């Protein structure tokens, strides 16, 4: 991975001094994000971690174009971000599948919503994604016939069908049990290795962040700032067997200590 400072503007997502404020009806201001600056390389996997309420999800929604920063700006591959991008995909904690539609129709739904015709090529792409996600043969099933992990795989396929250049994931495995969560983490890595994308992944799990990411961005408690950026050089493909490696232990402890110190309001001297 190259130094983000050395990247051409066309090859990175550039977050420039982004702040986000929320004003209440009585005039009280809450600062969710305060002066965030970060460059993300194309096809890089970034994990965002930090205490609850530190602004991780707010930053993700800014990157999605769903909300605007109160100050600062974002450029995505040299283009100013002012509204949601068609080329971005989003996966939330809940799969948000429509219960009356089949797996395939749920995947097609965002395209149908904008009036796009489902061609033979799109159908082939959808089935190829389902195959990569281990869902071949489930095309006609409805969500109630799937496990939670399978539903999340459908949601990921739905986000990937339009071939996004940026995939934003807000704690997509947070509601899953521990074993299913590990399975889905490895499934995501496999899909990402076969179909590289820039990924920004919000999580509360330090282990998940270290296994997934090229860099882990640690945020401080509100107002959200970047407390640390931790590069992860574990070889790929990765597995949870790597949790026994010294680098995994070292990086996990560094991230965990940063979160604990920032959560308690302490700072390094």
C-alpha positions in Angstrom: 0.0 0.0 0.0 1.3 3.4 -1.0 1.6 6.4 1.3 -1.8 8.2 0.9 0.1 11.5 0.8 1.8 10.4 -2.4 -1.4 9.4 -4.2 -2.9 11.2 -7.2 -6.2 12.8 -6.3 -7.9 10.5 -8.8 -6.7 7.5 -6.8 -8.0 8.4 -3.3 -10.9 9.6 -1.2 -9.8 12.8 0.5 -11.5 13.9 3.7 -10.5 17.5 4.4 -11.0 18.9 8.0 -14.5 17.6 8.2 -16.7 18.6 11.2 -20.3 17.9 11.9 -22.5 19.7 14.4 -26.0 19.1 15.5 -28.0 21.9 17.0 -31.0 21.2 19.3 -34.2 23.2 19.4 -33.0 25.0 22.5 -29.8 26.1 20.8 -27.5 23.6 22.3 -24.8 22.4 19.9 -23.4 18.9 19.9 -20.1 18.4 18.1 -20.1 14.9 16.6 -17.0 15.3 14.4 -14.2 17.8 14.8 -11.7 18.4 12.1 -11.4 14.9 10.6 -8.7 14.6 7.8 -8.0 11.3 6.1 -6.9 10.0 2.7 -8.0 6.6 1.6 -6.4 4.7 -1.2 -8.4 3.2 -4.0 -9.3 -0.5 -3.1 -8.0 0.0 0.4 -9.9 -1.6 3.3 -10.3 0.9 6.2 -11.8 0.0 9.6 -13.2 2.7 11.9 -13.3 1.9 15.6 -13.8 4.0 18.7 -16.1 4.5 21.7 -19.8 4.5 21.3 -21.0 8.0 20.2 -17.6 9.0 18.7 -19.0 9.8 15.3 -18.1 6.7 13.3 -21.5 6.3 11.8 -21.8 10.0 11.2 -18.6 10.0 9.2 -19.8 7.0 7.2 -23.0 8.8 6.4 -21.0 11.8 5.2 -19.0 9.5 3.0 -22.3 8.2 1.6 -23.5 11.7 0.8 -26.5 11.1 3.1 -25.6 14.1 5.3 -23.3 17.0 4.6 -20.4 18.2 6.8 -20.9 21.4 8.8 -17.4 22.3 7.9 -14.7 20.9 5.6 -15.3 18.8 2.5 -14.9 15.3 0.9 -13.6 14.5 -2.5 -14.1 11.0 -4.0 -11.7 10.2 -6.8 -11.2 14.0 -7.5 -15.0 14.7 -7.5 -16.5 16.9 -4.7 -19.0 14.9 -2.7 -22.3 16.9 -2.4 -24.9 14.2 -2.7 -25.3 10.4 -2.7 -23.2 8.7 -5.4 -24.6 6.1 -7.7 -21.2 4.3 -7.5 -21.3 3.9 -3.7 -22.8 0.9 -2.0 -24.0 0.8 1.6 -24.6 -2.1 4.0 -26.2 -1.4 7.4 -26.4 -3.5 10.6 -29.8 -4.8 9.6 -30.0 -6.5 6.2 -33.2 -4.5 5.5 -34.5 -7.1 3.0 -38.1 -6.9 1.8 -39.8 -10.0 3.2 -42.2 -10.5 0.3 -39.4 -10.6 -2.3 -37.1 -13.5 -3.2 -33.4 -13.3 -2.8 -32.8 -12.3 -6.4 -35.6 -9.7 -6.4 -34.2 -8.2 -3.2 -30.8 -7.8 -5.0 -32.5 -6.3 -8.0 -34.7 -3.9 -6.0 -32.4 -0.8 -5.9 -32.0 -1.1 -9.7 -35.7 -1.4 -10.3 -36.3 1.5 -8.0 -34.4 3.8 -10.4 -36.1 2.3 -13.4 -33.2 0.2 -14.6 -34.2 -2.9 -16.7 -32.9 -6.2 -15.4 -31.0 -7.5 -18.5 -29.5 -11.0 -19.0 -26.1 -9.5 -18.1 -27.4 -8.1 -14.8 -29.0 -11.4 -14.0 -25.8 -13.2 -14.7 -23.9 -10.8 -12.5 -26.3 -11.3 -9.6 -26.1 -15.0 -9.8 -22.3 -14.8 -9.9 -22.3 -12.7 -6.8 -24.6 -15.1 -5.0 -22.3 -18.0 -6.0 -19.3 -16.1 -4.6 -21.3 -15.4 -1.4 -22.1 -19.1 -1.0 -25.8 -18.5 -1.8 -26.1 -20.5 -5.0 -29.4 -22.3 -5.0 -31.2 -19.8 -2.8 -32.2 -17.4 -5.5 -35.9 -18.0 -5.1 -36.0 -18.2 -1.3 -37.5 -15.4 0.8 -35.7 -13.7 3.7 -37.6 -15.7 6.4 -36.1 -18.9 4.9 -32.5 -17.6 5.5 -30.3 -17.4 8.6 -29.2 -14.0 9.8 -25.8 -14.5 8.2 -27.3 -15.5 4.9 -29.5 -12.4 4.9 -26.4 -10.2 5.4 -24.7 -11.9 2.5 -27.8 -11.0 0.4 -27.5 -7.4 1.5 -23.8 -7.4 0.6 -24.6 -8.8 -2.8 -27.3 -6.2 -3.3 -24.7 -3.4 -2.6 -22.2 -5.0 -4.9 -24.5 -5.6 -7.9 -24.1 -2.1 -9.3 -20.3 -2.7 -9.0 -19.6 0.2 -6.6 -16.2 1.7 -6.3 -16.8 2.5 -2.7 -18.5 0.1 -0.2 -19.6 1.6 3.2 -20.5 -0.8 5.9 -22.0 0.3 9.3 -21.5 -2.6 11.8 -23.0 -5.1 9.3 -22.3 -8.1 11.5 -23.1 -6.5 14.9 -26.4 -8.4 15.4 -24.9 -11.8 14.6 -23.7 -14.5 17.0 -20.0 -14.8 17.5 -19.5 -17.8 15.2 -21.7 -16.4 12.4 -19.8 -13.1 12.7 -16.5 -14.8 12.2 -17.8 -16.7 9.2 -19.2 -13.5 7.7 -15.9 -11.7 8.3 -14.1 -14.3 6.3 -16.8 -14.3 3.7 -16.5 -10.6 3.2 -12.7 -10.9 2.8 -13.2 -13.6 0.2 -15.7 -11.5 -1.8 -13.4 -8.4 -1.5 -10.4 -10.3 -2.7 -12.3 -11.5 -5.8 -14.0 -8.1 -6.4 -11.7 -5.4 -5.0 -13.4 -2.2 -3.7 -12.5 0.6 -1.4 -14.2 -0.3 1.8 -14.9 1.7 4.9 -16.1 -0.6 7.7 -17.4 0.6 11.1 -17.1 -1.9 13.9 -16.9 -2.1 17.7 -14.8 -5.3 17.5 -11.0 -4.7 17.6 -10.3 -8.3 16.4 -12.7 -7.9 13.4 -11.0 -4.6 12.5 -7.4 -6.1 12.6 -8.4 -9.1 10.6 -10.2 -7.1 7.9 -8.3 -3.9 7.4 -5.2 -2.5 5.8 -5.4 0.4 8.3 -7.5 0.8 11.4 -8.6 4.4 12.2 -9.1 4.9 15.9 -11.5 7.7 16.9 -11.7 9.5 20.2 -14.8 10.1 22.3 -17.1 13.0 21.3 -16.1 15.3 19.8 -14.9 12.7 17.3 -11.3 13.1 16.2 -8.7 10.7 14.8 -6.7 9.5 17.8 -4.5 7.0 15.9 -4.1 5.3 12.5 -2.8 1.8 12.8 -1.4 0.0 9.7 -2.0 -3.7 9.6 0.5 -5.7 7.6 -0.7 -9.3 8.3 -0.5 -11.3 5.0 -3.5 -12.0 2.9 -5.6 -14.1 2.7 -6.3 -13.7 6.4 -7.9 -16.1 8.8 -8.7 -16.0 12.5 -5.8 -18.4 13.1 -3.7 -15.2 12.8 -5.0 -14.0 16.1 -2.1 -16.1 17.5 0.5 -14.0 15.7 2.6 -11.4 17.5 1.5 -8.6 15.1 -2.1 -9.3 15.7 -1.6 -9.2 19.5 0.5 -6.0 19.3 -1.8 -4.1 17.0 -5.0 -5.2 18.9 -3.5 -4.1 22.2 -2.4 -0.7 20.7 -5.9 -0.1 19.4 -7.6 -1.3 22.6 -5.5 1.0 24.7 -6.2 4.0 22.5 -9.9 3.4 22.7 -9.8 3.0 26.5 -7.7 6.1 27.0 -9.7 8.3 24.6 -12.9 7.0 26.2 -11.8 8.0 29.6 -10.6 11.4 28.4 -6.9 10.6 29.0 -4.3 11.4 26.4 -0.8 10.4 25.7 1.7 12.9 27.0 
